[in-house]
């Protein structure tokens, strides 16, 4: 069975509108090891229990939340208001007040790549 990357919300339309997308998640040593061992593997993209596409895991970066650049928080959530960005991560269990570790996963969205969305010939 293929690995899955699950979402409850299509933040910033990244799952259906971007060839490359990130997801920032609360880190544990187990999660970091798990994803590091899967770099280069394909995942099903699952939104609210429904498979909507396929993506390849390109990179795994673990760092304290305070070291995640604000522009990446903006792109990841689609929220321009910084306090609202922080609240989104708090709601997902990231203890930003204690500088929790997060995992930044970078994927190539094969669903868009294979359909050549945005290609020069427009097909």
Z-matrix of the N, CA and C atoms (Angstrom, degrees):
N
C 1 1.459
C 2 1.528 1 109.43
N 3 1.312 2 116.07 1 134.74
C 4 1.457 3 122.04 2 179.63
C 5 1.529 4 109.81 3 -69.24
N 6 1.325 5 115.39 4 149.67
C 7 1.460 6 120.94 5 175.61
C 8 1.528 7 109.20 6 -65.88
N 9 1.328 8 115.54 7 157.46
C 10 1.460 9 120.80 8 178.20
C 11 1.522 10 109.56 9 -125.35
N 12 1.324 11 115.74 10 144.72
C 13 1.455 12 121.95 11 168.88
C 14 1.529 13 104.75 12 -116.80
N 15 1.328 14 115.54 13 117.86
C 16 1.464 15 120.82 14 -169.98
C 17 1.526 16 111.60 15 -104.85
N 18 1.338 17 114.08 16 141.57
C 19 1.455 18 122.50 17 178.84
C 20 1.524 19 109.37 18 -133.29
N 21 1.331 20 115.22 19 146.87
C 22 1.462 21 120.54 20 173.40
C 23 1.524 22 111.23 21 -103.13
N 24 1.344 23 115.95 22 -9.26
C 25 1.459 24 121.37 23 -177.87
C 26 1.532 25 108.08 24 -151.97
N 27 1.299 26 116.54 25 142.62
C 28 1.468 27 121.85 26 178.10
C 29 1.529 28 108.68 27 -91.72
N 30 1.345 29 115.47 28 71.44
C 31 1.456 30 121.55 29 -177.69
C 32 1.523 31 110.54 30 -54.47
N 33 1.315 32 116.14 31 131.03
C 34 1.461 33 123.14 32 174.60
C 35 1.533 34 112.28 33 57.29
N 36 1.334 35 116.82 34 21.03
C 37 1.465 36 122.29 35 -179.12
C 38 1.527 37 111.95 36 56.86
N 39 1.332 38 116.05 37 26.24
C 40 1.465 39 119.56 38 -173.13
C 41 1.521 40 114.23 39 -69.92
N 42 1.319 41 117.57 40 -25.05
C 43 1.468 42 119.76 41 -176.40
C 44 1.517 43 112.82 42 -79.78
N 45 1.297 44 116.66 43 -22.16
C 46 1.460 45 120.23 44 -176.84
C 47 1.530 46 112.84 45 -120.53
N 48 1.326 47 116.96 46 -6.12
C 49 1.455 48 118.74 47 -176.25
C 50 1.518 49 115.56 48 -121.45
N 51 1.309 50 117.77 49 -5.77
C 52 1.462 51 120.29 50 -176.36
C 53 1.520 52 111.81 51 -124.64
N 54 1.311 53 115.94 52 136.09
C 55 1.467 54 120.70 53 176.12
C 56 1.534 55 110.33 54 -69.53
N 57 1.326 56 116.59 55 -36.12
C 58 1.454 57 121.75 56 176.58
C 59 1.520 58 107.23 57 -117.50
N 60 1.330 59 117.69 58 134.78
C 61 1.460 60 119.73 59 176.18
C 62 1.526 61 109.81 60 -142.17
N 63 1.323 62 113.96 61 158.11
C 64 1.459 63 120.89 62 176.15
C 65 1.519 64 109.35 63 -116.81
N 66 1.303 65 114.59 64 160.40
C 67 1.452 66 121.29 65 167.22
C 68 1.520 67 106.49 66 -139.56
N 69 1.318 68 115.59 67 134.35
C 70 1.457 69 122.30 68 -179.01
C 71 1.517 70 107.34 69 -108.85
N 72 1.320 71 115.58 70 124.22
C 73 1.461 72 121.02 71 -174.61
C 74 1.521 73 111.16 72 -132.49
N 75 1.315 74 115.04 73 155.37
C 76 1.464 75 120.48 74 176.01
C 77 1.524 76 108.82 75 -60.71
N 78 1.324 77 115.94 76 135.56
C 79 1.466 78 120.44 77 -175.65
C 80 1.518 79 112.01 78 -98.25
N 81 1.312 80 113.75 79 146.69
C 82 1.460 81 123.27 80 163.89
C 83 1.523 82 104.95 81 -135.63
N 84 1.322 83 116.88 82 163.17
C 85 1.468 84 118.45 83 177.64
C 86 1.526 85 110.49 84 -61.50
N 87 1.335 86 116.77 85 -37.56
C 88 1.470 87 120.33 86 179.79
C 89 1.524 88 110.60 87 -63.39
N 90 1.338 89 116.91 88 -45.52
C 91 1.469 90 120.07 89 -179.96
C 92 1.524 91 111.08 90 -63.47
N 93 1.328 92 115.99 91 -42.78
C 94 1.469 93 119.35 92 -179.91
C 95 1.518 94 110.80 93 -60.39
N 96 1.325 95 116.63 94 -47.98
C 97 1.466 96 120.54 95 178.90
C 98 1.517 97 111.05 96 -61.94
N 99 1.334 98 116.39 97 -43.51
C 100 1.458 99 122.00 98 -179.06
C 101 1.526 100 110.51 99 -56.83
N 102 1.331 101 116.96 100 -53.49
C 103 1.460 102 120.01 101 -176.99
C 104 1.524 103 112.31 102 -70.17
N 105 1.326 104 117.70 103 -36.67
C 106 1.476 105 119.76 104 178.42
C 107 1.528 106 111.13 105 -60.12
N 108 1.315 107 116.48 106 -34.43
C 109 1.463 108 120.88 107 178.90
C 110 1.527 109 112.86 108 -76.04
N 111 1.324 110 117.29 109 -8.67
C 112 1.464 111 120.82 110 -177.11
C 113 1.533 112 113.55 111 -111.74
N 114 1.332 113 117.26 112 7.55
C 115 1.472 114 119.82 113 176.90
C 116 1.527 115 108.22 114 -58.77
N 117 1.322 116 115.80 115 132.19
C 118 1.462 117 121.90 116 -178.33
C 119 1.519 118 113.49 117 92.99
N 120 1.316 119 117.28 118 -7.50
C 121 1.475 120 121.35 119 -179.68
C 122 1.519 121 110.59 120 -91.91
N 123 1.326 122 115.35 121 156.70
C 124 1.459 123 122.39 122 177.66
C 125 1.525 124 110.24 123 -90.78
N 126 1.320 125 114.57 124 143.36
C 127 1.460 126 123.44 125 178.53
C 128 1.515 127 108.93 126 -125.54
N 129 1.312 128 116.73 127 146.49
C 130 1.459 129 120.46 128 165.99
C 131 1.516 130 107.07 129 -78.98
N 132 1.320 131 116.65 130 136.00
C 133 1.461 132 122.25 131 173.72
C 134 1.520 133 106.51 132 -89.43
N 135 1.324 134 116.50 133 119.03
C 136 1.459 135 121.59 134 -176.57
C 137 1.529 136 108.74 135 -116.86
N 138 1.326 137 115.70 136 121.20
C 139 1.456 138 122.34 137 178.30
C 140 1.521 139 108.44 138 -116.79
N 141 1.320 140 115.67 139 116.78
C 142 1.474 141 121.57 140 -179.22
C 143 1.521 142 112.27 141 51.11
N 144 1.332 143 116.23 142 44.17
C 145 1.454 144 121.60 143 175.59
C 146 1.515 145 115.44 144 84.10
N 147 1.333 146 118.35 145 -3.30
C 148 1.460 147 121.82 146 -177.88
C 149 1.522 148 109.92 147 -113.46
N 150 1.322 149 116.79 148 129.75
C 151 1.461 150 120.76 149 176.49
C 152 1.522 151 108.45 150 -72.94
N 153 1.353 152 114.65 151 123.43
C 154 1.468 153 119.07 152 -176.67
C 155 1.520 154 112.23 153 -116.17
N 156 1.319 155 117.45 154 -2.38
C 157 1.455 156 119.23 155 -179.68
C 158 1.511 157 112.13 156 171.70
N 159 1.319 158 114.81 157 -167.58
C 160 1.452 159 122.58 158 -177.50
C 161 1.522 160 108.84 159 -138.20
N 162 1.329 161 116.10 160 142.56
C 163 1.456 162 120.54 161 -179.28
C 164 1.526 163 109.85 162 -144.13
N 165 1.324 164 114.46 163 151.98
C 166 1.461 165 121.79 164 177.45
C 167 1.527 166 108.45 165 -103.18
N 168 1.327 167 116.47 166 131.46
C 169 1.457 168 121.46 167 177.09
C 170 1.519 169 109.31 168 -76.76
N 171 1.336 170 116.13 169 118.91
C 172 1.461 171 121.54 170 -177.26
C 173 1.516 172 113.38 171 -98.42
N 174 1.328 173 117.06 172 -37.56
C 175 1.456 174 118.61 173 -172.84
C 176 1.516 175 111.02 174 -152.50
N 177 1.333 176 115.12 175 148.92
C 178 1.454 177 122.95 176 175.74
C 179 1.521 178 106.82 177 -128.65
N 180 1.313 179 116.26 178 125.78
C 181 1.462 180 121.46 179 179.97
C 182 1.520 181 107.75 180 -131.53
N 183 1.319 182 116.67 181 122.37
C 184 1.461 183 121.34 182 177.62
C 185 1.518 184 107.92 183 -110.11
N 186 1.345 185 115.40 184 130.98
C 187 1.459 186 120.18 185 -178.92
C 188 1.524 187 109.46 186 -159.50
N 189 1.340 188 117.24 187 163.70
C 190 1.470 189 119.33 188 173.58
C 191 1.525 190 109.98 189 -63.43
N 192 1.317 191 115.69 190 145.92
C 193 1.461 192 120.61 191 -178.41
C 194 1.523 193 111.77 192 -54.28
N 195 1.332 194 118.01 193 -39.15
C 196 1.464 195 120.78 194 -177.40
C 197 1.521 196 112.62 195 -67.63
N 198 1.328 197 118.66 196 -12.15
C 199 1.459 198 121.75 197 178.17
C 200 1.531 199 112.52 198 -96.56
N 201 1.329 200 116.99 199 2.06
C 202 1.465 201 120.13 200 175.38
C 203 1.530 202 106.99 201 -81.07
N 204 1.321 203 117.78 202 122.28
C 205 1.472 204 119.54 203 -178.95
C 206 1.526 205 111.81 204 -60.01
N 207 1.330 206 115.60 205 142.73
C 208 1.463 207 120.05 206 -178.81
C 209 1.525 208 112.36 207 -58.31
N 210 1.341 209 117.45 208 -35.98
C 211 1.467 210 119.06 209 179.68
C 212 1.528 211 111.08 210 -62.34
N 213 1.341 212 117.04 211 -33.16
C 214 1.463 213 119.65 212 179.45
C 215 1.531 214 110.56 213 -72.03
N 216 1.336 215 116.87 214 -37.22
C 217 1.466 216 119.75 215 174.30
C 218 1.522 217 110.38 216 -61.90
N 219 1.333 218 116.18 217 -40.07
C 220 1.462 219 121.87 218 178.18
C 221 1.526 220 110.76 219 -62.62
N 222 1.329 221 116.80 220 -49.92
C 223 1.467 222 120.52 221 -179.27
C 224 1.521 223 111.96 222 -65.47
N 225 1.321 224 116.36 223 -36.48
C 226 1.462 225 120.34 224 -176.91
C 227 1.525 226 111.86 225 -70.72
N 228 1.335 227 116.99 226 -39.02
C 229 1.462 228 120.28 227 -175.63
C 230 1.521 229 113.91 228 -100.01
N 231 1.344 230 116.98 229 -25.46
C 232 1.458 231 120.25 230 -173.82
C 233 1.515 232 112.19 231 78.82
N 234 1.320 233 116.51 232 7.60
C 235 1.471 234 121.82 233 -178.57
C 236 1.518 235 109.97 234 -102.19
N 237 1.338 236 116.48 235 121.53
C 238 1.464 237 120.95 236 -178.24
C 239 1.529 238 111.94 237 -82.25
N 240 1.316 239 117.71 238 -25.67
C 241 1.458 240 123.13 239 -178.67
C 242 1.531 241 109.39 240 -78.51
N 243 1.345 242 116.81 241 114.53
C 244 1.471 243 121.24 242 -173.82
C 245 1.530 244 112.17 243 -60.02
N 246 1.353 245 120.34 244 -47.17
C 247 1.470 246 118.24 245 177.82
C 248 1.535 247 112.89 246 -58.11
N 249 1.324 248 116.82 247 -35.14
C 250 1.470 249 119.77 248 177.22
C 251 1.529 250 110.91 249 -68.98
N 252 1.349 251 116.97 250 -37.51
C 253 1.470 252 120.21 251 174.83
C 254 1.526 253 109.35 252 -57.69
N 255 1.323 254 115.64 253 -49.54
C 256 1.466 255 120.30 254 -178.94
C 257 1.526 256 110.78 255 -60.03
N 258 1.327 257 116.71 256 -39.92
C 259 1.468 258 119.98 257 -179.51
C 260 1.523 259 111.32 258 -64.20
N 261 1.318 260 117.54 259 -37.79
C 262 1.470 261 120.54 260 177.52
C 263 1.522 262 109.65 261 -57.69
N 264 1.327 263 116.89 262 -46.05
C 265 1.465 264 119.88 263 -178.84
C 266 1.526 265 111.87 264 -70.18
N 267 1.325 266 116.92 265 -35.94
C 268 1.472 267 119.68 266 174.81
C 269 1.532 268 110.20 267 -60.78
N 270 1.339 269 115.35 268 -42.78
C 271 1.468 270 120.22 269 -179.97
C 272 1.524 271 112.02 270 -61.36
N 273 1.335 272 117.28 271 -25.72
C 274 1.458 273 121.91 272 178.07
C 275 1.531 274 112.27 273 -94.84
N 276 1.332 275 116.06 274 12.69
C 277 1.456 276 119.73 275 172.40
C 278 1.517 277 115.88 276 88.43
N 279 1.326 278 118.19 277 11.99
C 280 1.461 279 121.08 278 176.50
C 281 1.527 280 107.47 279 -86.09
N 282 1.314 281 116.64 280 115.21
C 283 1.461 282 121.12 281 -178.66
C 284 1.519 283 109.04 282 -82.17
N 285 1.337 284 115.63 283 81.73
C 286 1.462 285 120.06 284 -174.94
C 287 1.522 286 111.75 285 -68.03
N 288 1.331 287 117.49 286 -23.96
C 289 1.459 288 120.35 287 178.69
C 290 1.526 289 111.77 288 -68.61
N 291 1.313 290 116.85 289 -24.95
C 292 1.466 291 121.39 290 178.59
C 293 1.519 292 111.08 291 -106.46
N 294 1.335 293 116.01 292 15.70
C 295 1.452 294 122.19 293 176.94
C 296 1.530 295 112.48 294 55.67
N 297 1.300 296 114.94 295 51.80
C 298 1.462 297 121.09 296 -178.76
C 299 1.520 298 111.37 297 -61.18
N 300 1.311 299 115.36 298 152.67
C 301 1.461 300 121.66 299 174.83
C 302 1.526 301 109.10 300 -77.32
N 303 1.322 302 115.64 301 141.48
C 304 1.455 303 121.55 302 175.21
C 305 1.523 304 109.32 303 -127.82
N 306 1.313 305 114.49 304 158.62
C 307 1.456 306 121.90 305 175.17
C 308 1.522 307 106.81 306 -109.93
N 309 1.315 308 116.13 307 128.99
C 310 1.464 309 121.10 308 174.30
C 311 1.526 310 106.54 309 -106.03
N 312 1.324 311 115.78 310 113.38
C 313 1.462 312 121.88 311 179.54
C 314 1.521 313 108.50 312 -102.12
N 315 1.310 314 116.83 313 131.61
C 316 1.461 315 121.80 314 178.43
C 317 1.519 316 108.62 315 -113.75
N 318 1.322 317 115.88 316 127.12
C 319 1.462 318 122.81 317 -177.05
C 320 1.517 319 110.82 318 -122.56
N 321 1.337 320 115.60 319 149.90
C 322 1.460 321 122.27 320 165.81
C 323 1.519 322 106.78 321 -99.88
N 324 1.308 323 115.84 322 123.89
C 325 1.454 324 121.79 323 -177.60
C 326 1.523 325 109.21 324 -81.83
N 327 1.334 326 117.09 325 98.63
C 328 1.462 327 121.40 326 -178.68
C 329 1.525 328 111.82 327 -65.27
N 330 1.305 329 117.09 328 -27.33
C 331 1.462 330 119.50 329 179.63
C 332 1.519 331 110.01 330 -59.07
N 333 1.338 332 116.05 331 -38.45
C 334 1.463 333 119.77 332 178.34
C 335 1.519 334 111.14 333 -83.38
N 336 1.326 335 117.24 334 -38.16
C 337 1.463 336 120.85 335 -179.04
C 338 1.519 337 111.07 336 -62.27
N 339 1.315 338 117.34 337 -45.59
C 340 1.460 339 121.09 338 -176.85
C 341 1.518 340 111.71 339 -70.23
N 342 1.351 341 116.76 340 -29.02
C 343 1.446 342 120.13 341 178.01
C 344 1.523 343 111.60 342 -85.55
N 345 1.338 344 116.36 343 -2.60
C 346 1.465 345 123.46 344 178.27
C 347 1.529 346 111.73 345 55.31
N 348 1.338 347 115.61 346 40.19
C 349 1.462 348 119.43 347 175.74
C 350 1.522 349 107.55 348 -62.04
N 351 1.305 350 116.30 349 130.46
C 352 1.459 351 121.21 350 178.28
C 353 1.523 352 112.98 351 79.08
N 354 1.309 353 118.38 352 12.72
C 355 1.461 354 119.88 353 179.48
C 356 1.522 355 109.98 354 -72.41
N 357 1.309 356 115.11 355 163.38
C 358 1.469 357 120.01 356 -176.07
C 359 1.525 358 112.30 357 -62.14
N 360 1.324 359 117.38 358 -32.77
C 361 1.465 360 118.24 359 -178.17
C 362 1.529 361 112.43 360 -85.74
N 363 1.361 362 116.49 361 -1.89
C 364 1.454 363 120.67 362 175.23
C 365 1.509 364 115.22 363 75.65
N 366 1.316 365 117.25 364 6.06
C 367 1.483 366 120.24 365 -178.57
C 368 1.510 367 110.05 366 -93.04
